[in-house]
Amino acid sequence: MSNDMFDKRFGRLAIEKGYIAFEQAYEALVIQVTEELESAKRRPIGEILFEKGYMTTTQVDGVLKSMGLL
């Protein structure tokens, strides 16, 4: 699975579960892309959302479980 597909699905599921708002997902995606352009390294969107305080580790894990990744 590509990182792009993972990130789109993760953000969408987090919104659908009511964990974050669209604006928070968008902000995290902007951060992700900016960091990638500056350092050529891509962080998972869940990590960024957790770091910003928008999601808890339990919520991140819940989304990952929904995706079949945990």
Summary of the structure (lengths in Angstrom):
residues: 70
radius of gyration: 11.2
end to end distance: 14.5
largest distance: 31.4
contacts: 188
relative contact order: 0.19
helix: 70%
strand: 0%
